Amino acid sequence: MAAVSPSSETLSDLVAVLRAAGCVFAEEEAALLVAAASSGADLAAMAARRVAGEPLEHVVGWAEFRGLRVAVAPGVFVPRQRTAFLVERAASVTRPGAVVVDLCCGSGAIGAALATMVAGVQLHAADVDPASVRCARRNLAGVAAGVYEGDLFGALPATLRGRVDVLVANVPYVPSDEVALMPPEARDHEPRVALDGGDDGLDVLRRVADDVSLWLAPGGHLFVESSERQAATAVGIMARAGLRAATATSEDLYATVISGTNGPVPR
């Protein structure tokens, strides 16, 4: 599919339209829309979707994440750049050939990134949202990952019990009454199940923590993302689940990651 070649006047008009709609990076967005469009009519339709508030990633069909082009479809959670820190923390303890689970996987971006960073991981991914599972299967097709649809651990094969070396669970952590305060791109176009974490934002983390010891191998690790203000509570949740918990932060990415280790690390 060849990109369109608009005149400089048409491109300037597109930038102006995007800027008027509140797109801060209008020039960059215009270039991405032009590259993705197959015709002038296609470009006009895509621009209209963007002006109406649809996430740019949904309009062009992909998001950039740790150097990867990750397919995303309308209605699927768009991977956040801050989540690169979650990937880095998980990768730091993932050995080649490890059993890795990407729970609440969304588009599968985290699992895809880990598979490029650590050779030969045995990757499994799961999500409750059917559209997300379809995207994840597309994004993980090249790494022979198992991708499953279902609610948390209930989606995983029973054969993984007690064998997971690294479990990354990018659980929703926005408190229910704060979802309405999120940018409209998220609250109106991404699945509520990927955003809403309950009264204090940590309900899904509690559900993960309740069962995680049944799935982690001895010395296995759980990694989740949270806000800075939730970190102390999240550490307590992991500690009550029997995990040795710790917090790491990235000021550059404005990211907070909570990790938990299952028992003693094997020597």
C-alpha positions in Angstrom: 0.0 0.0 0.0 1.7 3.2 -1.1 1.4 6.4 0.9 -0.2 9.4 -0.6 1.9 12.4 -1.7 -0.1 15.5 -0.8 0.9 18.9 -1.9 2.7 21.2 0.6 -0.5 23.3 0.8 -2.6 20.2 1.6 -0.1 19.1 4.2 -0.1 22.6 5.8 -3.9 22.5 5.9 -3.8 19.1 7.6 -1.3 20.4 10.2 -3.6 23.4 10.8 -6.7 21.2 11.2 -4.9 18.9 13.7 -3.5 21.8 15.6 -6.9 23.4 15.9 -8.2 20.1 17.2 -5.7 20.3 20.1 -3.0 17.9 18.7 0.2 19.2 20.3 2.5 17.4 17.9 0.4 18.3 14.8 3.4 18.1 12.3 4.5 14.7 13.4 0.9 13.4 13.5 0.3 14.7 10.0 3.3 12.9 8.7 2.2 9.6 10.2 -1.3 10.0 8.8 0.1 10.7 5.3 2.4 7.7 5.6 -0.5 5.4 6.6 -3.1 6.6 4.1 -3.6 4.8 0.7 -5.4 7.7 -1.0 -6.5 11.2 -0.6 -9.9 10.0 0.5 -8.4 7.6 3.0 -6.3 10.5 4.4 -9.3 12.7 4.8 -11.2 9.9 6.6 -8.3 9.2 8.9 -7.8 12.9 9.7 -11.5 13.2 10.5 -11.2 10.3 13.0 -8.3 11.9 14.6 -10.0 15.3 14.9 -13.0 13.5 16.4 -10.7 12.4 19.3 -9.8 8.9 18.3 -6.2 8.0 19.4 -3.7 8.4 16.7 -2.5 4.8 17.2 -5.9 3.5 16.5 -6.2 5.6 13.4 -2.9 4.5 11.9 -3.1 1.0 13.3 0.1 0.8 15.3 2.0 2.2 18.2 5.7 2.5 18.8 6.9 0.7 21.9 10.6 0.2 22.7 11.5 0.4 19.0 8.8 -2.1 17.9 5.8 -1.3 15.7 2.9 -2.8 17.7 -0.4 -3.4 16.0 -3.3 -1.8 17.8 -7.0 -1.8 16.7 -9.9 0.4 17.7 -11.0 -0.4 21.2 -7.6 -1.8 22.3 -5.5 -0.3 25.1 -2.6 1.7 23.6 0.8 0.9 25.2 2.2 3.8 27.2 5.8 4.8 26.8 6.3 4.8 30.6 5.7 1.1 30.6 9.1 0.7 29.0 10.4 0.9 32.6 8.3 -2.1 33.5 9.8 -4.0 30.7 13.3 -3.0 31.7 12.8 -4.1 35.3 11.4 -7.5 34.2 14.2 -8.0 31.6 16.8 -7.4 34.3 15.9 -10.7 36.0 14.8 -12.8 33.0 17.2 -15.4 31.8 17.3 -17.0 28.4 14.8 -19.7 28.1 12.7 -18.5 31.1 9.0 -19.1 31.3 7.4 -15.6 31.0 3.8 -14.6 31.4 2.3 -11.3 30.2 -0.9 -11.1 32.1 -3.5 -8.4 31.2 -1.4 -8.3 28.0 -3.5 -5.9 25.9 -1.8 -5.7 22.5 1.0 -8.0 23.7 3.5 -5.1 23.6 5.2 -6.0 26.9 5.7 -9.7 25.9 6.9 -8.7 22.4 9.5 -6.3 23.9 10.7 -8.9 26.4 11.0 -11.5 23.7 13.3 -9.2 21.7 15.4 -8.4 24.8 16.0 -11.9 26.1 16.7 -14.9 23.9 14.4 -17.9 23.8 11.9 -17.0 26.5 8.9 -19.3 26.7 6.2 -16.6 26.4 2.6 -16.8 27.3 0.1 -13.9 27.3 -3.5 -13.5 28.3 -6.2 -10.9 28.4 -10.0 -10.8 29.1 -10.7 -8.5 26.2 -11.3 -10.4 22.9 -10.1 -7.4 20.7 -6.9 -7.2 22.7 -6.3 -11.0 22.4 -6.7 -10.7 18.6 -4.0 -7.9 18.5 -1.7 -9.9 20.8 -1.9 -12.9 18.6 -0.9 -10.8 15.7 2.0 -9.1 17.5 3.3 -12.3 19.1 3.0 -14.5 16.0 6.7 -14.3 15.3 7.8 -15.5 18.8 5.7 -18.7 19.0 3.9 -17.4 22.1 0.8 -18.9 23.6 -2.0 -16.3 23.7 -5.1 -16.9 25.7 -8.5 -15.2 26.3 -9.9 -15.2 29.8 -9.8 -13.7 33.2 -6.3 -13.5 34.8 -4.9 -16.9 35.7 -8.1 -18.6 34.6 -6.9 -18.1 31.0 -3.6 -19.9 31.5 -2.8 -23.6 30.9 -2.7 -25.5 34.2 0.7 -26.8 33.2 2.2 -23.4 34.0 1.4 -23.7 37.7 4.5 -23.4 39.8 6.7 -22.9 36.7 6.5 -19.1 35.9 9.9 -17.4 36.3 8.7 -13.9 35.4 5.1 -12.7 35.5 4.4 -9.2 34.2 0.9 -8.0 35.0 0.2 -4.5 33.7 -3.1 -4.4 35.7 -5.4 -1.5 35.5 -4.7 0.9 38.4 -6.9 4.0 37.9 -9.4 4.4 40.7 -12.9 4.1 39.4 -13.9 7.7 40.2 -10.9 9.0 38.4 -11.5 7.3 35.0 -13.8 10.2 34.0 -10.8 12.6 34.6 -8.6 10.8 32.1 -8.0 12.3 28.6 -10.9 11.5 26.3 -8.6 9.5 24.0 -8.3 6.9 26.8 -11.7 7.1 28.6 -13.7 7.1 25.3 -11.7 4.8 23.1 -9.9 2.2 25.3 -11.7 -0.7 27.1 -12.8 0.3 30.6 -11.5 -3.1 31.9 -8.0 -2.0 31.0 -8.3 1.3 33.0 -10.5 0.8 36.0 -8.8 -0.6 39.0 -11.7 -0.3 41.5 -12.2 2.0 44.4 -8.5 2.6 45.1 -7.2 1.4 41.8 -5.6 -1.8 43.2 -8.5 -4.3 43.1 -7.0 -6.3 40.2 -3.6 -6.3 41.8 -5.2 -7.9 44.9 -6.7 -10.6 42.7 -3.4 -11.3 41.1 -1.6 -11.4 44.4 -4.1 -13.8 45.9 -3.2 -16.5 43.4 0.3 -15.6 42.2 2.2 -17.9 44.6 0.5 -20.9 42.9 1.9 -19.9 39.6 5.4 -18.5 40.3 8.4 -20.9 40.4 10.6 -20.7 43.5 12.4 -17.4 43.2 10.0 -16.3 40.5 9.2 -12.6 40.1 6.0 -10.5 39.7 6.2 -7.0 38.2 3.4 -4.5 38.1 3.0 -0.8 37.4 1.3 1.6 39.8 1.2 5.3 40.5 3.7 6.8 43.0 0.9 7.4 45.5 -0.2 3.8 45.4 3.2 2.3 45.7 3.2 1.7 49.5 -0.2 0.0 49.4 0.9 -2.1 46.4 4.0 -3.2 48.3 1.8 -4.2 51.3 -0.5 -6.3 49.0 2.5 -8.2 47.6 4.0 -8.7 51.1 0.7 -10.1 52.4 0.8 -12.5 49.5 4.2 -13.8 50.8 6.3 -12.0 48.2 9.5 -10.0 49.0 8.4 -6.7 47.6 10.3 -3.7 46.4 9.7 -0.4 44.5 11.6 1.2 41.6 11.0 4.5 40.0 12.0 6.3 36.8 11.9 10.0 36.9 12.5 10.3 33.2 9.5 8.1 32.3 7.4 9.2 35.4 7.0 5.5 36.1 6.7 3.4 39.3 7.2 -0.4 39.2 6.5 -2.8 42.1 8.2 -6.1 42.1 7.7 -9.2 44.3 9.9 -12.3 44.5 8.5 -15.7 45.5 10.5 -17.1 48.4 14.3 -17.5 48.3 16.1 -17.2 45.0 17.6 -20.5 43.9 21.4 -20.7 44.1 
